[in-house]
């Protein structure tokens, strides 16, 4: 079937030329969508999500029961419901109770909550992996809990958690395509809009997939170098 389609395309010079022209003309709008929405959405959501993740992880580890319960309920709800449903509730559902948000802030809230819940488990596990002796050593030189956490525990936990958190960041880049369903004009939304005018869905969606792959490949290379540098630092 694939060979049949390819033969038809290459045997029809006019159609081939049309596809090439569409691919060329659609490249800039899709890259623009990535630069103006996909990348900023990823960076903002991940930054806010990481703040939520640290607070949630500390809540899970806290001896104060109310903090522990709130953190557990938050993680359970976010991990137990689809991200797409969460986005729809925020963008389409909240207006029913008088809370109306624009598409981009709605996407930021949805993705930040998702990152916060999933990354909190990574950070909690990383903090728990630090030997208790590190806490005791910090307390023995007069450090308070916040100081010990900031200067001793979190730096060590960061080395453990960076690889899985990097994977979460790369996954977030791909997940931002869901924002197209709440009208954020990011890269995939641009592909949908262009495809709706010329009906070349396979071409446009494949082109979008290629651009996502390129971004994720670059991030994977950066991740590998960061991990290698951390390994060398730990070895020293």
C-alpha positions in Angstrom: 0.0 0.0 0.0 2.8 2.4 0.9 4.7 1.6 -2.3 1.5 2.2 -4.3 1.0 5.6 -2.7 4.7 6.6 -3.3 4.6 5.4 -6.9 1.4 7.5 -7.5 3.1 10.6 -6.0 6.4 10.2 -8.0 4.5 9.4 -11.2 2.5 12.6 -10.9 5.0 15.5 -11.1 2.3 18.1 -10.5 1.2 16.5 -7.2 4.8 16.0 -6.1 5.5 19.7 -6.8 2.3 20.7 -4.9 3.4 18.6 -1.9 6.8 20.2 -1.9 5.4 23.7 -2.1 3.0 22.9 0.7 5.8 21.5 2.9 8.0 24.6 2.2 5.2 27.1 2.8 4.0 25.4 6.0 7.5 25.1 7.6 7.7 28.7 8.7 4.3 28.9 10.4 5.0 25.7 12.2 8.4 26.8 13.4 6.9 30.1 14.4 4.3 28.2 16.4 7.0 26.2 18.1 9.0 29.4 19.0 6.1 31.5 20.1 4.0 28.8 21.9 5.4 25.3 22.1 8.8 26.2 23.6 7.6 29.0 25.9 4.7 26.8 27.1 7.2 24.0 27.9 9.6 26.2 29.7 7.0 28.1 31.8 5.1 25.0 32.7 8.2 23.0 33.6 9.5 25.9 35.8 6.2 26.3 37.7 5.8 22.5 37.8 9.2 22.0 39.4 8.4 24.5 42.2 5.1 22.6 42.8 7.1 19.3 42.7 9.6 20.4 45.4 6.8 21.7 47.6 4.7 18.5 47.1 7.7 16.2 47.7 8.5 18.1 51.0 4.8 17.8 51.9 4.9 14.0 51.2 7.9 13.7 53.5 6.6 16.1 56.1 5.6 14.9 59.6 2.8 17.4 59.6 -0.2 15.4 58.7 -2.3 18.0 56.9 0.6 18.8 54.5 1.1 15.1 53.9 -2.6 14.6 53.1 -2.8 17.5 50.8 0.2 16.4 48.9 -1.0 12.8 48.6 -4.5 13.9 47.4 -3.0 16.3 44.8 -0.7 13.6 43.4 -3.4 11.0 43.4 -5.9 13.2 41.5 -3.4 14.4 38.9 -1.8 11.0 38.3 -5.2 9.3 38.3 -6.9 11.4 35.6 -5.9 12.0 31.9 -4.0 15.2 31.1 -6.4 15.9 28.3 -9.4 15.8 30.7 -7.6 18.1 33.1 -7.0 20.6 30.3 -10.7 20.4 29.2 -11.9 21.0 32.8 -9.7 24.1 33.2 -10.5 25.6 29.8 -14.0 24.4 29.1 -15.3 23.5 32.5 -14.3 26.4 34.8 -16.3 29.0 32.8 -19.4 27.2 34.2 -18.5 28.5 37.6 -17.5 31.9 36.4 -13.8 31.3 35.9 -12.8 32.0 32.3 -9.2 31.7 31.3 -7.4 32.3 27.9 -6.0 29.2 26.1 -2.4 29.8 27.0 -2.8 30.3 30.8 -5.2 27.3 30.8 -2.5 25.2 29.2 0.2 26.5 31.6 -1.9 25.6 34.6 -2.8 22.2 33.3 0.8 21.2 32.3 2.3 22.7 35.5 -0.1 20.7 37.7 0.8 17.6 35.7 4.6 18.2 35.9 4.3 19.0 39.6 2.6 15.7 40.5 4.8 13.4 38.5 8.1 15.2 39.2 7.3 15.3 43.0 7.6 11.5 43.1 11.0 11.7 41.4 12.2 14.4 43.9 10.7 12.6 46.9 12.5 9.4 45.9 15.8 11.3 45.4 15.5 13.0 48.8 14.7 9.7 50.5 17.7 8.1 48.9 20.1 10.5 50.8 21.5 8.7 53.8 20.2 9.9 57.2 23.8 10.5 58.2 23.8 13.6 55.9 21.0 15.1 57.9 22.7 14.3 61.2 26.0 15.8 60.0 24.2 19.0 59.0 22.4 19.3 62.3 25.6 18.6 64.2 27.2 21.7 62.8 24.2 23.8 63.8 22.2 23.9 60.6 18.5 24.3 60.8 16.1 22.1 58.7 15.7 24.6 55.9 19.5 25.2 55.7 20.3 21.5 55.8 17.8 20.9 53.0 19.0 23.8 50.9 22.8 23.3 51.3 23.2 19.6 51.8 20.2 17.5 50.8 18.8 19.1 47.7 22.1 19.4 45.9 22.7 15.7 46.4 19.2 14.9 45.4 19.5 17.0 42.3 22.3 14.8 41.0 20.1 11.7 41.4 16.9 13.3 40.0 18.3 15.1 36.9 18.1 12.1 34.5 14.4 11.3 35.2 13.5 15.0 35.3 15.2 15.5 31.9 13.0 12.7 30.5 9.9 14.4 32.0 11.0 17.7 30.3 11.3 15.9 26.9 7.9 14.2 27.4 6.4 17.7 28.2 7.6 19.0 24.8 5.5 16.3 23.1 2.6 16.7 25.5 2.2 20.4 24.6 0.6 19.2 21.3 -2.5 18.5 23.5 -2.8 22.3 23.9 -4.0 22.5 20.4 -7.3 21.0 21.6 -7.9 24.0 23.8 -7.1 26.5 21.0 -3.5 27.3 21.8 -1.9 28.0 18.4 1.3 26.0 19.1 3.1 24.0 16.4 0.6 21.1 16.1 -2.3 23.6 16.0 -0.6 25.3 13.1 -0.3 22.0 11.3 -4.0 21.3 11.8 -5.0 24.8 10.5 -2.9 24.4 7.4 -4.0 20.9 6.7 -7.7 22.0 7.0 -7.1 24.3 4.0 -5.4 21.9 1.6 -6.4 18.4 3.0 -2.8 17.1 3.0 -3.1 15.7 6.5 -0.5 13.0 6.1 2.1 15.5 4.9 1.4 18.2 7.5 1.1 15.8 10.4 4.3 14.0 9.4 6.1 17.3 9.1 4.9 18.3 12.6 6.1 14.9 13.9 9.5 15.4 12.3 9.9 18.8 14.0 8.9 17.3 17.4 11.5 14.6 16.8 14.2 17.1 16.0 13.5 19.1 19.2 13.4 16.0 21.4 16.6 14.7 19.7 18.5 17.9 20.5 17.2 17.8 24.1 18.3 14.2 24.4 21.8 15.1 23.3 21.9 17.9 25.8 20.6 15.5 28.5 23.4 13.0 27.7 26.1 15.7 28.0 24.7 17.0 31.3 24.6 13.5 32.7 28.1 12.8 31.6 29.3 16.0 33.2 27.5 15.0 36.5 29.1 11.6 36.4 32.6 13.1 36.0 31.8 15.5 38.8 30.6 12.7 41.2 33.7 10.6 40.3 36.0 13.4 41.4 
